[in-house]
């Protein structure tokens, strides 16, 4: 957890590259890495495509950079990697993809990440920071073919199914025209997941204590105390020590507004690799993984099993390694107390589910080529009994209403159930609608008694393209939404005449119940 992670990839690209280049001095005579792709997907090799790219040095003989190739065209599925700094290996089905492929793509794809310089600090990892689409397994092998380390995942159908059960999961799911799941987007690319507002505010008046190590040259340690305000904003005050003067010492006071804090729990924006960024990272990681206010208390030293003394203080040398997410909670709350998407990924995958996943478990294998000679990537079938090496409890708060909301694909009616029974609200959604004067109709919602509030959003992939909100709504409400600015740009730029949108309506009843209803709708172009 003591590395900053790129907000878009979660691959530690910047820091890994720096460590790897520095470590070159200590790896004389290191050999190239053999990279092997094993197709266990059940699809023919002709239908599986491989694309290799890098954000640094690229030396992969016989494999042109960012040019998709059929797996059947790669002899034995093997390639030699001499250098690949901040690299990605895309796997896609039916069609090749290039770097920059969007989340809305109708091609199913996923990727693994690695840095090969070669040097002892080189690592490889699986990632779901942006999305999850294809289950994989990664193994580091020695010269005798023996497995040194393994990263595993459950089969895609298992993870897809689990992500449909958390708030925001269904609306973050991208499907093809047949209704099959292509991928589930993470909170980095989807606004459907609920913010952790109530979790943060529940700690108001409490003090959170951070002991952050700066694992660079010069080494440093710090102790900061964070005070949580009633609105969820946080002020950190503290001091540091270092082995030598720092070019960028942390300020004695760090203030993080509530809206910024809530956004960065899901998607950290800092690109700095300094002491202040490390302190912020530890604070955010505690919220993402449900550690603050949980069974270990509010002192970050209790988040690891092996604190060590450094410069008159103490730090966690390997980051936060206590069981996290649901395992960190004393009891369930009516609101989520961790990042629920990342918790599901943590349960079913040894990959990055968020920028802070290395605070919860091991999510990388070493490519130190004094030991590791081969990196093997296996593409798993969609169904089966595969599981990660290390699992966990994802249950850290609010779940979908029970019984769960019924997703709608071809039908025009959805029924959701709130906290009570029978259903508190029902809806009859249109299958098709036409855009007129910047808005369109979704259908009608009926509450059992008046609705205290009704809201609706329409999404194109990860983008919220239209929304509507009504307070004190009547029991029988027509749902008409207006385009957002993002929606106007997205629909104008697409040039299409029809779009398939994901719809979510939420009805808050006067009796305190909440009902969520989902559907899919075909929107025809009209007047923007």
N, C-alpha and C positions, 0 to 999 in steps of 0.2 A: 504494500500500500504506500511505500515511500517513494513513489514515482508519480509524476504528473501525467495524466492521460489526455490525449487529444480528444476534444469534446465530440468530434464527429465520429471517430473510429474506435476510441477506447483501446488503442493498441500500444500505447506508450511510445509512439513512433519517434517523437523528438528526442526523448531521453534515451531510448534504446540505441538510437543512432549515435548519440554522443558517447554513451558508455562503450559501445562496440568499437568506435574509432579509437578511443583511448586505450582499449584493451588489446589493440593490435600489437602493441609493444610487448605483450606477454604471451603471444601465440606464434612463436617462430615455427615454421614448417607445417602449419596447420593445412589440412587437405580440404578439397572441395567436399561439399555435402551432397550425398545422393538423396533425391526427393522422389518418393514413389506414391502414386495415386492408385488405390485399390477400389474398384467399382463393385460394391455390394448392394447397389440401389435396386437391382432387378431390371434396370433399363439397359439396353444394348450400349456398348461403348460408342457407337455411332451417334447416339442421342445425348451423350454427355460431353459437354464442352469445357475446356480449360483455358483460362486467360491469366497470364502472369504480368504483373506491373510492379513498379518500385517508385518510391519517392526519394531515391538516392541512387547509388551505384547499382548498375544492372549488368550482370555477366552470367547469362544462362545459355550456354552453347546450344544452338539448334532450336531455340524457342524465342521467336521474335517478341519483343515487348508489346503488350496491349493488343495482341492479335489472337483472337479466339481460335482454338484448334480442337478438333474432335479428339476425344481420348483415344479412339482407335488409331489416330495418326501419330500418337506418341508411343514408340516401341516399348512394350512392357509396362507402359504407364510410368516410365522412369525418366528423370532428367537429372543433369548434374548442375548444381548451383555453386558457382565460384564466388559470386558476390550478389547480394540482394538486400539492399539497405531499405528498411521501412517498406517491406514488400507485401503484396497481396496475391493470393492465388484464388481466383474466382472459379467456382463450379456452377454450371448452369445446365438446364435441361431443354433439349429441343432446339436451342439457338444459342449462339455465343453472345456474350456481353463484353463491352469495353468499359474501361474506367470512366466514371461519371454517369453510369446507368442510374436511372432514378427509381425511387421507391414505387412509383406508379407503373413501372414496367410490367407488361404482361408475360415476360419471361421469368420463370422461377430461377432464382440464383442466390448463392451465398458465398462466403469466402473464409479463408484462413489467413493468418498474418505471421510474418517472420522477418528476422534480420539475420543475414549471413554475411560476415565480413572477411574471413572467419576470425572469431575471437571467443575467449571464454565467456564473455557476457552475452553472447548471442542467445536469443530465445525465440520460441514460436508459440502461438496461441490460437484458440478458436474465439470467435466474438459474436455476440448478439447485441452489442451496444446500439446499433442502428435498427436491427431487425433480426427475426429468426425465420429461416425458410427451409433449410436442409440439415438433417442430423448427420454428424460426422464423428470420427474417432481419430485421434492423433497419437502416434507412438514414436518415441525416440529409441533407436536401436544402436547397439554397439557393433564392433567389427565382426562379431560372431553371430550376429542376428538376434541377440538376446534383447528383450525389452528392458530399457532403463527407466522410462517414465511413460505414463499414459494419461491422456485427457479424453474423457468420454462424454457422450450425450445420449439421451433417450431418443427413440425414433420420432420423426417429425409429427406423426399423428398424435402421439402422447403429449408433446409440448403444445401443439396447436390446440388440443382439447383443453389443456390446463389453462391456457391463456384466454380461452373463451369464458372462463368462470370468474374472472376478476373484473371489477369496474373499469371500463375503457377498453378492455380486450376486444370485444366484438367490433367496435367501431374503428379499431386500429388494424383490422384484418383486411387485407387486399385479396380479392378473389378474381378468378378469370370469368369469362362469359358463361361458363358452365356451373359457376358457383363453387368451384374447387379453390381451396386456400392456396395462394401463392406465397404469402408471407404474413407475419404479424409485425407491425411496426412498433418500435420502442417509444418511450416518451420523448426521445430526442426528435422524432419526426411526427409525433401525433399528440394533439392537445386533448385527446379524449380521456386520458387518465386523470383521476382527481388529484388536485394538489394536496400536499401534506399540511395544509393550513392548520387543521385542528390538532394534529400531532405536535407541531411546533408550539402553538399557543398553549397547549396543555402543560408545557414546561415553564410558563411564565412565572417569574418570581424565583425560579431555581437557578443555581449556578453550575455551569458545566466547566470542568477543569481539563485542559489540554496539556499534554507533555509531548511536544513535537520535536523530532530529530531532523536536522538538515544533513542528509547523507551525501555530502559533497566534500570537496576540498576547498576551503577548510570546513571541518565538521562543526556543527553547532547544535545546541539544545535550547529549548524554550519552555516556559510555563505561562500559559494564559488562562484567565478565567473569563467565561462568557456569561453574560447576564441576558436573560430572555425577557423582553418587554411584552406587555399584554397583547400588542398587535402582531407579535411574531418577529419583530426586528431584534437584532442581537448586537451587543457591544462587547468586544474582547479587550481586556487589558492585561498586560504582562511584560515580561522581560526575557532576554536571551543571553546565552554565553556562547562563545565560539573559540576555536583554537587559534584563530588569527582574525584580523579585521575583515569584515564582509563588505563586498562591493554594494550589496543591496540588503542592509539590515532591516528587520521587520519594525514597523512603527510601534510605539508603546500602546496605541489605541487603534483598534480596527472596528469599524462600524459597518454592518451589513443590513440594509433595509429589508423588510419582510418580503416584498415582491421579488427582490433579487435573490434572497436566500431560497425561496420556494422554487424559483426557476432553476437555480444552480444545483439543487439537490438532484434534479433530473438530468440537467445538461450543463456541466461546468463550462464557463466561457473563458477563463483565464488561460493564456498561452505562456505565462511566465513560469520559470523554473527557479524561483527564489524562495526565501524563507517565509514571507507572508503567504505566498501561494500554498506552501506546504501546510501552514497552520489552518488556512481556510479549508484545504482538502480534508484534513482530519476532522474538522467540525462537520462538514457536509457528509463525510462518510459515515459518521455516527448516526445521522438522520436517515440516510439512504438505507442502511442495514438494520435500523431499529434498535441500536445500542443505547442511545440516550434515553434515560428514564426507564430502563429495563431492569433485568435481574442483576446486572453488574453494577448498577448505580450510575453516577454522573462524573466519575473520575476516569479519564481515558486509560490510565495505567491498568485498570481492572479489565479493559477490553482485550488484553493479551495475557498469555500464560507465562511469559518469560521476560518481564521487565528487567532491564540491566542498568546499573549506575553509569552515568556519563557526565563528566565535567561538573560534578557536584549535584547532578539531578538524575532523573531516570527517564528512559524512553523504551518503547516497544521496538526491538531490533528488526522484527519481521512483520511489523504492522499489527493490525487488530486480528488476532487469530482465535478468539473465542467464538463458539457457535453463535450465529447471528440470525437476523430476520425473525421468524417465529420462535426459534430456539432462544432468542435473547429476551423475549417478553415474559413477564410474570403472569399476565392475564390479558384476554382480548378486550379491546375497546370497540365502541360502535363506529369508530373511524380508523382508517389505515394508519399504522404506526411503523411503516417502512415503505420502501418503493416496491410495490407489489409485482410489477413486471419483472424486476431484477430478482425478487424472491422466487418466482416460478422458475426462472432460468437457473438460479442457484440450486433449486431442488433437482432439476432434470438435466443439468449440463455443467461441465467443468470449463465454462467459458466466461468471458466478460459479459455480464448482463447489464452492467452500468459501468460508469467510469470508476466506480469504487469497489468493484467486485473482488479485487485482490485484498480487500479488507475482510473478506469472508472465507476465502478458501484459496488453494493453489490453482492458478488459472494459466500457467505457462509451463512449457518444458524447456530444459536447457539444450542448447545446440553447441555446447563446448565440444569442439571436434577432436579434442584429445580423448574423449570418450564416445561421443555421439557421431556415428558414421552415416546413419540413414534416418531420415524423417519420413514416416509413412502416414499418409492421410487416407482414411477409409471413408467412402460415401455410403451411409447407411440406408437401408430400405425404409419406406415411410411407416410401415407397421412392424411390430416385433417387440422383443423384451429387453432391448438395449437400455443401459442405465449409465450414469456417470460413475466415476471412481468414488467421489464423495457427494453425498446428498445432504438434504437439510429440510427443515420445516418452514414452508412458505407462509403459514397462516399468521399474519401480523395485523389483523384488524378486519375492517368492513369487507364483506363479500358481496357478490351479486345477490339481489333479492331471491328468496327461496319460496317455491321452486323458481329456477332461473328464468330470466326473460327468454321468450321463444324467438330466435332469430328468424327473419322472414326473407326468403329469396324470391320465389315465384308467387307466393300467396299475397293477398292484399290486406290481410288482417293480422294484427299482432296483439297478444295479450301479455301484460306484465303483472306481477304480483308483488305487492308491497310487504310491509312487516306483518300485516294481518292476513286473514283469509276470510272470505273469498277475495277475488281480485278487487283492488281499489280503483283501477282505471283500465279502460280498454280503448283501442284505437282501430279505426278503419283507414288504412293508408291506400293512396292511389298507387297503381302500378306505373302510371305514366302521368307526366305533367308537362305543361308548356310554360316557358319563361316569358313573362309579360311585364314590361315596365320595371325591370329589375327585381321581380319577385315571382313566386310560384306557389301553388297549393300542394300541401302534403297529404291532406285528408282531414279527418275529424277525430277528436279525442273526447271520451265520455268519462267523467269522474263519478264515483259513488258519493254523491253530495258535491257541493261546490269545491273547486280546486283552489287552494291558496295561491298556487303559482304553477304555470305551465311554461316550459321552454322547449325549443326544438332546434336542432342543427342538421345541416346537410353537408356531407363531406365528399370530396373528390380525392380519392387516395387519402393522403394525410392532411389535406388542406380543408379547413372549414370555409365553404364557399357561400353559405347562407345561414341565417339564424333568425329566430323570433322569440320574444319573451312576453308573457302576459301575467299580470298580478291580479288577484281577486277574480280569476277567470270563472266564467259560468260553468255549470256541470257539462254542457255540451258545447265544445269549442272548435271552430274551424281553424285549422293550422295553415297559416300563410306566412312564408318566410321571405326575407329580403336578402339580396346578395351583399356579401361583405366586399371590402376593397380587394382583398385577396381573391375572392371569387370572381369579381369582374375581370381582374387581370388574367386569372387562370383560364376562364372560359373564353375570353377574347383571344388569348394567345393560342388556344388549342386549335381553333379553326374548324372544330367538329360541329356536326349538326345535332348530335345526341350524346348524352353523357349518362353513365350509370353512377348513381350517388348512393351513399350509405346514409340512412336517416336514423336519428335518435330523438325521441321525445321523452321528456321527464315531467311527471305530474306530482306536485306536492299537495296532498290532501289536507283539509282543515283538521283532520284527526291525527296529524303527525306522520302519516304514512307517505312513502315515496315509491312511485312506480316508474320504471324505465321500460320503454318500448322501442324496438328496433325494426327496421325494414330496409328494403332496397327499392329505388325508384329510377325510372328512365326519364330523363329531362330532355325535352326537345328545345332547340334553339328558337328563341323569339326575340323580344326586344330587351336588350341589356339595359 
